[in-house]
């Protein structure tokens, strides 16, 4: 499974320590399934109870599972830990996760072409 390391600009502060070196891995089907389940909420509507899923939360829950570590903090991160990051660092992690996905898809697409 492919991984990528990234240096965060502000990092994750835990206690007195600031952690800036992050490592991500490719998302698995299990990551996506668990993220979808975690992002579902039961809401009351005029037609009765309905399950509603937030695409934003699906993405964040998938990303937090992809994070192997930030410094000494082992993944998966909690949503509360993810919320401690700056928007710039969050965007950087999302960008690297997309790069991993694109590389994985490119590898799948090129299979069998030789």
C-alpha positions in Angstrom: 0.0 0.0 0.0 1.4 3.4 -1.0 2.2 6.0 1.5 3.3 9.6 1.3 5.0 11.9 3.9 4.2 15.6 4.1 5.5 18.4 6.3 2.7 20.5 7.7 3.0 24.2 8.0 1.6 24.7 11.5 1.2 21.1 12.6 -0.7 19.4 15.4 -0.1 20.6 18.9 -0.5 18.0 21.6 0.4 19.3 25.1 3.6 21.2 24.7 4.7 19.4 21.6 4.1 20.5 18.0 4.1 17.7 15.4 4.6 18.6 11.8 5.7 15.4 10.0 2.7 13.5 8.7 2.4 10.2 6.9 -0.7 9.1 4.9 -1.6 5.9 3.2 -4.1 5.0 0.5 -7.7 4.8 1.5 -9.2 1.3 1.6 -12.7 0.2 0.9 -13.1 -0.4 4.7 -12.1 3.2 5.3 -14.7 4.5 3.0 -17.4 2.2 4.3 -16.7 3.1 7.9 -16.6 6.8 7.0 -20.0 6.6 5.3 -21.5 4.9 8.3 -20.0 7.4 10.7 -21.3 10.3 8.6 -24.9 9.1 8.7 -27.4 10.9 11.0 -31.0 10.0 11.6 -33.2 13.1 11.2 -36.9 13.7 11.6 -38.6 15.0 8.5 -42.2 15.7 7.7 -42.2 12.2 6.0 -40.8 10.5 9.1 -37.2 9.6 10.1 -34.6 9.5 7.4 -30.9 8.8 7.3 -28.9 11.7 6.0 -25.2 11.5 5.1 -22.8 14.5 4.9 -20.3 14.3 2.0 -18.0 16.6 3.9 -18.0 14.3 7.0 -17.5 11.2 4.7 -14.4 12.9 3.3 -13.0 14.0 6.7 -13.7 10.5 8.3 -11.9 8.9 5.4 -8.9 11.3 5.6 -8.5 10.8 9.4 -8.3 7.0 8.8 -5.7 7.5 6.1 -3.4 9.4 8.4 -0.9 6.9 9.8 0.7 9.5 12.0 1.4 13.1 12.7 4.7 13.2 14.5 4.4 10.9 17.5 0.6 10.9 17.3 -0.4 7.6 15.7 -3.4 7.4 13.4 -6.2 7.2 12.8 -6.8 10.6 14.2 -10.0 11.5 15.9 -12.2 14.1 14.4 -11.4 16.3 17.4 -7.7 16.0 16.6 -8.3 16.8 12.9 -10.2 19.9 14.0 -7.1 21.2 15.7 -5.3 21.6 12.4 -5.2 24.9 10.5 -7.2 25.0 7.3 -3.9 25.2 5.4 -2.7 22.0 6.9 -6.0 20.3 6.4 -6.0 21.3 2.8 -2.4 20.0 2.4 -3.4 16.6 3.8 -6.5 16.5 1.5 -4.3 17.4 -1.5 -1.8 14.6 -0.7 -4.7 12.1 -0.1 -6.0 13.0 -3.6 -2.5 12.5 -5.1 -2.4 9.0 -3.6 -5.8 8.2 -5.0 -4.9 9.5 -8.4 -1.6 7.5 -8.5 -3.6 4.4 -7.5 -6.2 4.9 -10.2 -3.5 5.6 -12.8 -1.8 2.3 -11.8 -5.1 0.4 -12.2 -5.8 2.1 -15.6 -2.3 1.1 -16.9 -2.6 -2.5 -16.0 -3.0 -4.8 -19.0 -1.9 -2.2 -21.5 1.6 -3.8 -22.0 
